[in-house]
Amino acid sequence: MSLAQGRHYLAIPGPSVIPDRVLQAMHRAAPNIYAGELIEITRSLIPDLKAIARTAHEVAIYIANGHGAWEAAVANVLAPGDRVLVLATGRFGHGWAEVARRLGAEPEIVDFGKDADIDLERVAELLAADRAHRYKAVMAVHVDTSTSVRNDIAGLRATLDAAGHPALLMVDCIASLACDRFEMDLWGVDVMVAACQKGLMTPPGLGFVFFGPRAAAAREAMARVSPYWDWKPRVDPQEYYQFFCGTAPTHHIFGLRAALDMIAEEGIEHVWQRHAQLARAIWAAAEAWGQGGPLRLNIADPWKRSHAVTSLRLGAPHGTALRDWLTENAGVTLGIGLGMAPPGDPAWHGFFRIGHMGHVNAHMVLGTLGAIEAGMRALGIDHGRGALEAAAAVCAVR
Ligand SMILES: *Cc1c(COP(=O)(O)O)cnc(C)c1O
C-alpha cells in the first residue's frame, strides 16, 4: 500500500522547492517590456542580489542556467591560451574547467577527490611554483553539489595573498548562495557565479555573474568578448533591453522579486542559520543510522559539510532502492549520487543526496528523515536506532 498521495516533495539539490508566493507572482499576463513596472522591478533586483552576495560591486543577469553563468564568467575574463588553476572537489569543478577548456583557456585541474575539501597547502605549493604568474585565475566551487563538500574560500584568498599571486579568484556559488554564509567582498572574491533555482527558490532560468574591480579590469584588457555573454552592457544598460541582451525574462523577474522579498523579510543571517540548523538535524540522523548499518555521510568533518545538500553513501544497490522506495511509497524524491561512480558501474547505485536548500523548514526535513527511516525498514537495510530523536533534538534548539 503506497502512502505517496499528498503534496510531493522534491528533495533534490536543485531545482529546489518553489514557494507558492513565487509561483503566484509569476501567474500573470505578459507585461510591457518597454515601459512601466517591469523596468522598475528589474532595477530593484540589483541591490538585493548584491546584498545576498555581500558585495558592493557588480552583478550581470543572464537568461541561463548555471552552465550559462559558468560560460559568461569565463567569456569575460579568459582568452584562448590563458592558464587557469582549477581546484576540483567533485563533479562541478570538472564541469567548469571543461567550459574554460572549450573556450580555449588552458585549465590545469588539481583533483582533491570525492570526499575532501581543497588542500590549501597544496595550493600554496602550486602558487609558489608559478613564479612567472602564468595562472590568470584560480577557479573553485564553494559547495560542490556532488560531494556536498564546502570549501574554505576565505582561506583560499589568504593563500593567494600569502603567495603574492595576482590570479583572479573565481568561485561557483550556484549551490551555496543564500544557503551557506558567503562574503564576496570580505573574502576577496573577484568573480562569483550563481543561478536562481537553488537557494534563490525560482524556477531554473536565471544565471548571475557577480564581479569586482579586478575582474572588470581583466574584462577591459580582453581583445574580444562574445556579445551575448559580455557583462559590460548588462551592468550599465543605456536601454532596458541591454540588461538581458534582448527580451527580458519577464516572469522570472516577477518570481525572483518575490523570492528576494522572502529572503529580505527573513534576513540573510537567519536564512543561513536556518540552513545550518536543518543540516545539523540531517547529520545527527545520519550519524545515528550509521551506528548500526552501512550509511555514511560522504564528508566526515562537519566543518567541511554544505548546509544546502548532503551526500550519503549507502552501498549498492541500496542507494537507488531507497530513492525508488521513497518516491513510490512516501511522496519524497531524493537526489541521485552524482559523479560518485561512473554510470553503468554497479557502484553507481550506492549513493544518494538530500537537497535542503531554499524553501525548506523543520517539518520538511524531519518528514524526509522519517521517510528514509521507513524506507530502510521496508527494504531491510540495517541502520542504528534513535536517528529521528536525534534530528528532533537538533530542531528543538532555539
Ligand atoms: C547546479 C550546479 C551547477 C549547474 O547548474 P545548472 O543550472 O544545472 O547548469 C553548477 N555548479 C554547482 C555547484 C551546482 O550546484
The ligand as an SDF file (V2000), in Angstrom:
LIG
                    3D

 15 15  0  0  0  0  0  0  0  0999 V2000
   23.5690   23.0230  -10.0520 C   0  0  0  0  0  0  0  0  0  0  0  0
   25.0070   23.4050  -10.1200 C   0  0  0  0  0  0  0  0  0  0  0  0
   25.6350   23.7440  -11.3230 C   0  0  0  0  0  0  0  0  0  0  0  0
   24.9690   23.6310  -12.6710 C   0  0  0  0  0  0  0  0  0  0  0  0
   23.8360   24.3770  -12.7700 O   0  0  0  0  0  0  0  0  0  0  0  0
   22.8360   24.1080  -13.9910 P   0  0  0  0  0  0  0  0  0  0  0  0
   21.7450   25.0790  -13.7370 O   0  0  0  0  0  0  0  0  0  0  0  0
   22.4130   22.6850  -13.8890 O   0  0  0  0  0  0  0  0  0  0  0  0
   23.5670   24.3820  -15.2440 O   0  0  0  0  0  0  0  0  0  0  0  0
   26.9450   24.1480  -11.2760 C   0  0  0  0  0  0  0  0  0  0  0  0
   27.6260   24.2190  -10.1230 N   0  0  0  0  0  0  0  0  0  0  0  0
   27.0700   23.8690   -8.9470 C   0  0  0  0  0  0  0  0  0  0  0  0
   27.8810   23.9510   -7.7030 C   0  0  0  0  0  0  0  0  0  0  0  0
   25.7370   23.4520   -8.9200 C   0  0  0  0  0  0  0  0  0  0  0  0
   25.1840   23.1090   -7.7490 O   0  0  0  0  0  0  0  0  0  0  0  0
  1  2  1  0
  2  3  1  0
  2 14  2  0
  3  4  1  0
  3 10  2  0
  4  5  1  0
  5  6  1  0
  6  7  2  0
  6  8  1  0
  6  9  1  0
 10 11  1  0
 11 12  2  0
 12 13  1  0
 12 14  1  0
 14 15  1  0
M  END
$$$$
